[in-house]
Amino acid sequence: MKHSWSAAVFAVLFGLTACPLAAQDEEDALEAPAGEEEAQAPEPAPKAAPKSAPKPKSVPKAEAKPAPKQALTPPPPPALPTAEERAKSQLTFAQNIFKSASEDILPSIGEQAEAYLWEFRDNPEADQAQYLKAEVDERRGESIAAITDFIKLFYEYPQTELKMNAKQKMFLLVDKKLNKKLKPQITEIARGPREGLDRPQRFAAFLRAMAALKESVFYQPLREEFREYLRRYPGHEDAGDITFEFGQLHLQNGNYQNAILLYQKVLAVYKEGALAAKAQIGVGDTYAQALKDYNKAVEAYQAVTKKFAAYPEAGDAYVKLATIFDQNLKQPDLALETLDKIIANYAGTDSAYAAYLEMSRIQKERNKDHSKAVAALQAASKMFAGEERAAEALKKASEIAGDDLQDDTFKAKLLKDLVENCPQCKGAPAALWDAGQVYERRLKAPGEALPVYKRLVADYPADAHVKDAQKRIRELSK
């Protein structure tokens, strides 16, 4: 049987296992000359022991190439904490460090609290940062700053669970560092803002409440708070008012140039309207009351009367002009002329009432014309009939009549006029008692005094003068 050479090689290469006979046939085929016919079989040789089939020659396997090494892929980085998570961790760190902090690192802890508040003021734990800031100031001995920080906490975070602890710490500082008369006012402010205000409005309410104390000890911490508000909310609807009130704070504490600068800023931004009118008055007040530059004050007040004539501030400016003309520039006639303008143009306003009072003062002190001084006050009582200020005007008029005019009859009449003008005014019962005393003691006219006392008892039975009046009635009725 004839076999192909390539078939044997194929079997070896692919690991095929041939039977022994097939292997022998292949060897015979390799020994036969190519192209020769099959020869006659020779005589069989004696049988030998069967040989085992030879093992196929092994063909060296091609050396397997190692798989190319792949570059090691690093594990994915862990998820980075968010900015809020990092900030919270830093706040927690600052709180923990604060518990055992030495004096020299307290400022750094305070700065971390401030930085947190600046970036994450709306976060749930932001009240803790404000509380930490207050604690840092307290430990550093900055008691007024700490009080301010605690009160600010109540306005920025009215729902904070730290409120009770903060109030306890705050009132301890108030008792140690502030005048006792301030405690009721601080207590009222510490109640926090009314409901329904957003954060900028609450901050503004905090600034107004603290500035209204008009206490110089709060000047420095409040300066920083006003500045922070204007950095945080430059475009807020309250920003103009806060800028003006910042100027007022400077004025009250002697920082006059900064006060004028802020008033001018309001004028530059708001140009027209009530806020600008207030700012222009503020410029005049600073020159008049603080810097004693009366010429510049006159210019500022006149600007109010011209640019803002439709606003109440114009009447106020006229009154202040009249005062400067009289007291500082020694021109009482010009002052009286200015006051007449106010009464004519702003009848029924606070400025008109102030004008009457100033007119009376000039006539009494400068011109020594006491009758005109009384006449101005009587005119005021008519313009403001039924109001407390009408009673106040007639009370002043009665004093001038008695002390300067030496006319007790006129004085008694003015006191009775007070009661007729405003019977419900709080000064009415006292006016009746005073009138009765004038009739009885000064004019020796008990018949005039008796009906006055009786009216006092009848119309004002709860008044403190009633018992004395009843006694005088019994004496005069004998």
C-alpha positions in Angstrom: 0.0 0.0 0.0 1.4 3.4 -1.0 1.3 6.3 1.5 2.1 10.0 1.1 5.0 11.4 3.1 3.1 14.5 4.0 0.3 12.6 5.7 2.8 11.2 8.2 4.2 14.6 8.9 0.6 16.1 9.4 -0.1 13.3 11.9 2.9 14.1 13.9 2.4 17.8 13.9 -1.2 17.7 15.1 -0.7 14.9 17.6 -2.6 12.2 15.7 -1.9 8.6 17.0 -1.5 6.0 14.2 -1.9 2.2 14.6 1.4 0.1 14.5 0.7 -1.4 11.1 0.1 1.9 9.5 3.4 3.0 10.9 5.3 0.1 9.5 3.8 0.6 6.1 4.9 4.2 6.1 8.5 3.1 6.8 8.4 0.5 3.9 7.0 3.2 1.6 9.9 5.4 2.4 12.4 2.7 1.5 10.9 1.8 -1.9 12.3 3.5 -5.0 10.0 6.1 -6.5 8.0 4.8 -9.5 8.9 1.0 -8.9 6.1 -1.5 -9.3 5.3 -3.7 -6.3 7.8 -6.7 -6.2 7.2 -10.4 -5.6 7.1 -11.1 -1.9 10.2 -13.0 -0.7 10.1 -16.1 1.3 9.0 -15.5 4.7 11.8 -15.3 7.3 11.5 -17.2 10.5 9.1 -15.4 12.7 10.7 -13.3 15.3 9.3 -12.0 18.4 7.0 -9.1 17.5 8.5 -5.8 17.9 6.6 -3.1 19.5 5.7 -0.3 17.1 8.3 2.3 17.1 7.4 5.6 18.7 6.9 8.3 16.2 9.7 10.6 16.0 9.0 13.7 18.1 9.0 16.9 16.3 10.1 19.8 18.5 7.2 22.0 19.2 7.6 25.6 18.4 8.3 27.6 21.6 5.2 29.4 22.6 5.7 33.1 22.6 4.8 34.7 26.0 1.7 36.9 25.9 2.8 40.5 25.8 2.7 42.1 29.2 -0.2 44.4 29.6 0.4 47.7 31.4 -0.9 47.7 35.0 -4.1 49.7 35.3 -4.2 51.6 38.6 -7.4 51.2 40.6 -9.9 54.1 40.1 -9.2 56.9 42.6 -11.6 57.1 45.5 -14.5 59.5 45.1 -13.4 63.0 46.2 -15.5 64.6 48.9 -17.6 67.5 47.8 -16.8 71.1 48.7 -19.5 71.0 51.3 -18.1 67.8 52.8 -14.6 69.2 52.9 -15.9 72.4 54.5 -17.9 70.5 57.1 -14.8 68.4 57.9 -12.7 71.6 58.3 -15.4 73.1 60.6 -15.4 69.9 62.7 -11.7 70.1 62.9 -11.8 73.7 64.0 -14.4 72.9 66.7 -12.3 70.1 68.0 -9.1 72.1 68.1 -10.8 75.0 69.8 -11.5 72.9 72.9 -7.8 72.8 73.8 -6.5 75.7 71.6 -3.8 78.0 72.9 -4.1 81.7 72.7 -1.9 82.1 69.6 -4.0 79.9 67.4 -7.4 81.3 68.4 -7.3 84.0 65.6 -6.8 81.2 63.0 -9.8 79.3 64.3 -11.9 82.4 64.1 -10.7 83.0 60.5 -11.7 79.4 59.6 -15.2 80.0 61.0 -15.5 83.2 59.0 -14.3 81.6 55.8 -16.8 78.8 56.3 -19.7 81.3 56.8 -18.7 83.3 53.7 -18.9 80.2 51.4 -21.4 78.0 53.1 -23.7 80.3 55.0 -26.8 78.3 54.0 -25.5 74.9 55.0 -27.3 73.1 57.9 -24.3 73.4 60.3 -23.5 77.0 59.5 -25.0 78.1 62.8 -22.3 76.1 64.5 -19.7 78.2 62.6 -21.3 81.5 63.8 -21.4 80.1 67.4 -17.8 79.1 67.1 -16.8 82.6 66.0 -18.6 84.0 69.1 -16.8 81.6 71.4 -13.4 82.4 69.9 -14.1 86.2 70.5 -15.2 85.4 74.0 -12.1 83.4 74.9 -9.9 86.1 73.4 -11.4 88.6 75.7 -13.3 90.4 72.9 -16.5 90.6 74.9 -18.4 93.2 72.9 -17.6 91.4 69.6 -18.8 88.1 71.2 -22.1 89.7 72.3 -22.5 91.0 68.7 -21.7 87.6 67.3 -24.2 85.9 69.5 -27.0 88.3 68.7 -26.2 87.9 65.0 -26.7 84.2 65.4 -30.3 84.8 66.4 -30.9 86.8 63.3 -29.0 84.7 60.7 -30.3 81.4 62.1 -33.5 82.1 64.1 -34.2 78.3 64.3 -30.8 77.3 65.7 -30.8 74.7 68.5 -27.8 76.7 70.0 -30.0 79.6 70.9 -30.3 78.8 74.6 -26.6 78.2 75.1 -25.8 81.4 73.1 -28.2 83.5 75.2 -26.8 82.2 78.4 -23.2 83.0 77.4 -24.3 86.4 75.9 -26.1 87.6 79.1 -23.2 86.6 81.3 -21.0 89.0 79.1 -23.7 91.7 79.1 -23.8 91.6 82.9 -20.0 91.9 83.2 -19.3 94.4 80.4 -22.3 96.6 79.8 -24.2 99.2 81.7 -27.3 97.7 83.4 -29.6 100.1 81.6 -28.7 98.4 78.3 -29.8 94.9 79.4 -33.5 95.4 78.7 -32.7 96.8 75.2 -30.3 93.9 74.5 -32.9 91.4 75.7 -35.5 92.9 73.3 -33.0 92.8 70.4 -32.0 89.2 71.2 -35.6 88.1 70.6 -34.6 88.0 67.0 -36.3 89.2 63.8 -40.0 89.0 63.0 -41.1 86.1 60.9 -41.3 86.2 57.1 -38.0 87.9 56.5 -35.3 86.4 54.2 -31.7 86.3 55.2 -30.6 89.7 53.8 -33.7 91.3 55.5 -32.8 89.6 58.8 -29.2 90.8 58.5 -30.5 94.3 57.9 -32.9 94.1 60.9 -29.9 93.0 63.0 -27.8 96.0 61.9 -30.7 98.5 62.5 -31.4 97.2 65.9 -27.8 97.3 67.1 -27.1 100.7 65.6 -30.2 102.1 67.3 -28.5 101.4 70.7 -26.2 104.3 69.8 -23.5 102.9 72.1 -19.9 103.6 71.2 -18.7 100.3 72.6 -20.4 98.5 69.6 -18.9 100.8 67.0 -16.0 98.6 66.0 -17.8 95.3 65.7 -20.7 97.0 63.9 -18.4 98.6 61.4 -17.3 95.1 60.3 -20.9 93.9 60.2 -22.0 96.8 58.0 -19.1 96.2 55.7 -20.0 92.5 55.4 -23.6 93.3 54.6 -22.6 95.6 51.7 -20.1 93.0 50.4 -22.7 90.2 50.5 -25.7 92.1 49.2 -24.6 95.2 47.2 -27.7 95.0 45.0 -30.3 94.2 47.6 -33.2 96.6 48.0 -32.1 97.4 51.5 -28.5 98.2 50.5 -29.2 101.9 50.1 -30.8 102.3 53.6 -27.9 100.3 55.1 -25.4 102.5 53.4 -27.1 105.6 54.8 -27.3 104.0 58.3 -23.7 103.1 58.1 -23.0 106.8 57.6 -25.1 107.6 60.6 -23.1 105.1 62.6 -19.9 106.9 61.6 -21.4 110.3 62.4 -22.5 109.2 65.9 -19.0 108.0 66.6 -16.9 110.9 65.3 -15.8 109.4 62.0 -17.1 112.4 60.1 -15.3 112.1 56.8 -16.4 108.5 56.3 -19.9 109.6 57.2 -19.9 112.2 54.4 -18.4 109.7 52.0 -21.3 107.2 52.6 -23.9 110.0 52.3 -22.3 111.0 49.0 -22.4 107.4 47.8 -26.1 107.3 48.5 -26.6 110.5 46.6 -24.5 109.2 43.6 -26.5 105.9 43.4 -30.0 106.9 44.3 -29.9 110.6 43.0 -33.6 111.3 43.7 -36.1 110.2 46.2 -36.5 110.1 50.0 -33.3 108.2 50.6 -31.2 110.8 48.7 -33.0 113.6 50.6 -32.0 111.9 53.9 -28.4 111.6 52.7 -28.3 115.3 51.7 -29.6 116.2 55.2 -26.9 113.9 56.6 -24.2 115.9 54.8 -25.5 119.1 56.3 -25.8 117.6 59.8 -22.1 116.5 59.6 -20.9 119.9 58.6 -23.1 121.7 61.1 -23.0 119.6 64.2 -19.6 117.9 63.9 -17.3 119.9 61.7 -18.7 123.3 62.6 -18.4 124.3 58.9 -21.6 126.4 58.8 -21.1 127.7 55.3 -20.9 124.2 53.9 -23.8 123.2 56.1 -25.9 126.0 54.6 -25.0 124.8 51.1 -26.0 121.3 52.0 -29.3 122.3 53.6 -30.2 124.6 50.7 -29.6 121.8 48.3 -32.2 119.8 50.2 -34.7 122.7 49.9 -34.1 122.9 46.1 -33.7 119.4 45.0 -36.0 117.6 47.4 -38.7 120.3 48.1 -41.5 117.6 47.8 -40.1 115.6 50.7 -40.4 116.2 54.5 -36.6 116.5 54.7 -36.9 119.9 53.0 -38.9 121.4 55.9 -36.4 119.9 58.3 -33.6 121.5 56.3 -35.3 124.9 56.5 -35.5 124.6 60.3 -31.8 123.8 60.5 -31.0 126.7 58.2 -32.9 129.0 60.5 -31.0 127.8 63.5 -27.6 128.3 61.8 -28.6 131.8 60.6 -29.6 132.8 64.1 -27.1 131.0 66.4 -24.0 130.7 64.3 -24.2 133.4 61.6 -26.0 135.9 63.9 -28.7 136.7 61.4 -32.0 136.4 63.3 -34.0 138.3 60.7 -33.0 135.9 58.0 -33.7 133.0 60.4 -37.3 134.3 61.0 -37.8 134.8 57.3 -36.8 131.2 56.7 -39.2 130.0 59.4 -42.0 131.8 57.8 -41.4 129.9 54.6 -41.6 126.6 56.4 -44.9 127.4 58.1 -46.4 128.6 54.8 -45.1 125.7 52.7 -45.2 122.8 55.2 -48.3 123.5 57.3 -49.3 120.6 59.6 -45.9 118.9 59.4 -43.3 118.2 62.0 -41.2 120.9 60.4 -43.9 123.5 60.8 -44.2 122.7 64.5 -40.4 122.8 64.9 -40.5 126.2 63.0 -43.0 127.6 65.5 -40.8 126.5 68.4 -37.7 128.0 66.8 -39.5 131.2 66.1 -40.6 131.5 69.7 -37.0 130.8 70.9 -35.5 133.5 68.6 -38.1 136.1 69.6 -37.6 135.3 73.3 -33.8 134.9 73.5 -32.5 137.0 70.6 -35.1 139.8 70.1 -36.4 139.8 73.7 -39.9 140.1 72.3 -41.8 137.8 74.7 -45.2 138.7 73.4 -44.2 137.5 69.9 -42.6 134.4 71.5 -46.0 133.6 73.1 -47.9 134.4 69.9 -45.8 131.9 68.0 -46.6 129.1 70.4 -50.3 130.0 70.4 -50.3 129.8 66.6 -48.7 126.3 66.9 -51.5 125.2 69.3 -54.1 126.2 66.7 -52.4 124.5 63.8 -52.0 121.3 65.9 -55.2 121.5 67.9 -56.1 118.4 69.8 -52.6 117.0 69.7 -50.1 116.5 72.5 -47.8 119.0 70.9 -50.5 121.7 71.0 -50.6 121.2 74.8 -46.8 121.3 75.0 -46.8 124.6 73.1 -49.4 126.2 75.4 -47.5 125.0 78.4 -44.4 126.7 77.2 -46.4 129.8 76.4 -47.9 129.9 79.9 -44.3 129.8 81.4 -43.2 132.7 79.3 -46.3 134.7 80.3 -45.7 134.1 83.9 -41.9 134.3 84.1 -41.0 136.8 81.4 -44.2 138.9 80.9 -45.0 138.7 84.6 -48.7 138.3 83.6 -50.3 135.7 85.9 -53.8 136.4 84.5 -52.5 135.6 81.0 -50.7 132.6 82.4 -53.9 131.1 84.0 -55.8 131.8 80.8 -53.2 129.9 78.7 -53.4 127.0 81.0 -57.2 126.8 80.7 -56.8 127.2 76.9 -54.6 124.1 77.0 -57.5 122.1 78.5 -60.0 123.5 76.0 -57.7 122.8 73.1 -56.8 119.2 74.1 -58.9 117.9 77.1 -57.6 114.3 76.5 -54.0 115.3 76.6 -51.9 113.9 79.4 -51.0 117.5 80.6 -54.6 118.7 80.9 -55.2 117.7 84.6 -52.0 119.3 85.7 -52.8 122.4 83.7 -56.1 122.8 85.7 -54.3 122.3 89.0 -51.7 124.9 88.0 -54.4 127.4 86.9 -56.2 127.0 90.2 -53.0 127.6 92.1 -52.3 130.8 90.1 -55.8 132.1 90.8 -55.6 131.2 94.5 -51.9 131.9 95.4 -50.8 134.5 92.9 -53.9 136.5 92.0 -55.7 136.0 95.3 -58.9 135.1 93.4 -60.4 132.1 95.2 -63.6 132.6 93.3 -61.7 131.9 90.0 -59.9 129.0 91.5 -62.9 127.1 92.9 -64.5 126.2 89.5 -61.1 125.2 88.1 -60.6 122.7 91.0 -64.1 121.4 90.6 -63.6 120.7 87.0 -60.4 118.8 87.8 -62.2 116.5 90.2 -65.2 116.0 87.9 -63.3 115.4 84.6 -60.2 113.6 85.9 -61.1 111.6 89.0 -58.1 109.3 88.7 -55.5 112.0 88.5 -52.9 112.4 91.3 -54.0 116.0 91.9 -57.6 115.2 92.8 -57.1 114.7 96.5 -55.3 118.1 96.8 -58.1 119.7 94.7 -60.8 118.2 96.9 -59.0 119.6 99.9 -58.8 123.1 98.3 -62.5 122.9 97.4 -63.4 122.2 101.0 -61.3 125.1 102.2 -62.6 127.5 99.7 -66.2 126.5 100.2 -66.2 127.4 103.9 
